[in-house]
Amino acid sequence: MIPYGRQDITQADVEAVVGVLQSDFLTQGPQVPKFEQMVANHVGAKQGLAVNSATSALHIACMALGLGPGDWLWTSPITFVASANCALYCGAQVDFVDIDPTTYNLCPQALERKLQLAQQLGKLPKVLVPVHLCGQPCDMAAIHALSLQYGFKIIEDASHAIGGRYQAEFIGNGRFSDITVFSFHPVKIITTAEGGMAMTNSDELAHKMALLRSHGITRDPAHMTHEPDGPWYYQQIDLGYNYRMTELQAALGLSQMTRLDSYVASRHTLARRYDALLADLPITLPWQHPDSYSGLHLYVVRLKLDQITKTHREVFEALREQGIGVNLHYIPVHTQPHYQRMGFKPADFPEAQSYYAQAISLPMYQTLTEEQQDRVAAVLKEVLRA
Ligand SMILES: *Cc1c(COP(=O)(O)O)cnc(C)c1O
C-alpha cells in the first residue's frame, strides 16, 4: 500500500535520539528549548512553546486567551476535530464558518456575514481558529482586519502548514494572529512522533502557556505570592497540565527541522507532477494561491461526479483495493455525533458537505517516488474511466 502520508527518518535522526537516550536528561533538559528556538527563528516568531501534541497546544492557547464558559470559538467545519474540541475543553461553545469552495479554507466573506449577524444577537466569538487546510494559508489579512473590527482573537491552526508562506513570509510569524499552532504527528511535514508547538510574539501569552503546560507551577520568584521558602521551593499559581514534550522528541524535531525547507520543496515538485499527470481527468486539482507558498501537507482532488459513472465511495474503495492508500480530509466536524448532539445539522454548512461528497487525498509525502506517483496516476485514471 502506498500510504497517503508518512514520515522520513534518517540515520542522523536516529543518532540524535540515541544521543539523548544516553544523556542526563530524558525530559526537561536542553533539547526542548533548543528546538523551540530553532522553530521560532525559522518562522520568525518571538517564542515557541513545545508541547506533547498540537491538540495540547490548541488547548493551552485557548486558555491563555481567556476562553471559558459563555464564550464562543469559531472554526472551519473541514478540519480535524481538535481545532474545535479545544473550545469544549475550556467549557466554551463552538460554531463553524463554511468553507470557500476554491481554497477549502474558512471563507472570509461567510465569516463577515456571520459576524454581522452575531453582533446583532450579542454572540460574537472570542476566538477564531482559521485552519490552513493542506498547508494552504487562509486569507489572514482579511481575517485579521475583521478581528480588529469585531474584537476576536486568532489562533492559526497551522498543523498542515509549517514551512509554508503567506505573502512571502513564513506561516507562524504571528503578523496576523495571536498564536499559531504546529503539529509534529508523523503524517505531518516534520515529526517528533507526537508533538506540537505554539508560536507567539507575546511574552504574556508565552508565559501563560508555559505555566499551563506544566501544572501551573513556577520556579520564578517574580511570579510567586511570597519569597521562596528555600532553594527547593516552587509554587502552583494556576491549574495546568502535564503537556510537556520529551527531550527525545525535541532532538528528533531539531534533526528534522534541518530538512524542513527541502521537504516542502519536494512536496511542491510532487504537486506539480501530479498537476501534469492528472490534468485530463474528471477531477478538480488543488488550487494554489499565487501569492502564497503552501506547506502542501495534503494533495486533495475533488471528483466531478457528473462526469463519471462511479460514486465517490466506489472510487475511494477501488483505489484502496489497488494499493493506493487514499484518505479523506475531513469528515465535516459538525456532522460528528458529539457535535450533532449540540444541535448541528449536516446541511448547516453546504460548501463543507459538498466538499466532503467529492474529496480524496492522494498520497503526498517527501519520499514518495516518481514511480509510485506514476502508479497513483495510472490507477486513478483507470478507476475513473472504467
Ligand atoms: C493533526 C492535526 C491536529 C492535531 O494534531 P496532534 O499533534 O495530533 O494533536 C489539529 N489540527 C489539524 C488541522 C490537524 O491536522
Ligand as a Chemical Component Dictionary entry (heavy atoms), coordinates in Angstrom:
data_LIG
# 
_chem_comp.id                   LIG 
_chem_comp.type                 NON-POLYMER 
_chem_comp.pdbx_formal_charge   0 
_chem_comp.three_letter_code    LIG 
# 
loop_
_chem_comp_atom.comp_id 
_chem_comp_atom.atom_id 
_chem_comp_atom.alt_atom_id 
_chem_comp_atom.type_symbol 
_chem_comp_atom.charge 
_chem_comp_atom.model_Cartn_x 
_chem_comp_atom.model_Cartn_y 
_chem_comp_atom.model_Cartn_z 
_chem_comp_atom.pdbx_ordinal 
LIG C1 C1 C 0 -3.110 16.776 13.101 1  
LIG C2 C2 C 0 -3.993 17.953 13.356 2  
LIG C3 C3 C 0 -4.276 18.414 14.649 3  
LIG C4 C4 C 0 -3.862 17.669 15.878 4  
LIG O1 O1 O 0 -2.524 17.423 15.907 5  
LIG P1 P1 P 0 -1.918 16.423 17.033 6  
LIG O2 O2 O 0 -0.478 16.838 17.068 7  
LIG O3 O3 O 0 -2.131 15.056 16.515 8  
LIG O4 O4 O 0 -2.624 16.694 18.302 9  
LIG C5 C5 C 0 -5.023 19.550 14.801 10 
LIG N1 N1 N 0 -5.499 20.209 13.728 11 
LIG C6 C6 C 0 -5.271 19.799 12.471 12 
LIG C7 C7 C 0 -5.809 20.587 11.332 13 
LIG C8 C8 C 0 -4.527 18.644 12.248 14 
LIG O5 O5 O 0 -4.342 18.204 11.002 15 
# 
loop_
_chem_comp_bond.comp_id 
_chem_comp_bond.atom_id_1 
_chem_comp_bond.atom_id_2 
_chem_comp_bond.value_order 
_chem_comp_bond.pdbx_ordinal 
LIG C1 C2 SING 1  
LIG C2 C3 SING 2  
LIG C2 C8 DOUB 3  
LIG C3 C4 SING 4  
LIG C3 C5 DOUB 5  
LIG C4 O1 SING 6  
LIG O1 P1 SING 7  
LIG P1 O2 DOUB 8  
LIG P1 O3 SING 9  
LIG P1 O4 SING 10 
LIG C5 N1 SING 11 
LIG N1 C6 DOUB 12 
LIG C6 C7 SING 13 
LIG C6 C8 SING 14 
LIG C8 O5 SING 15 
# 
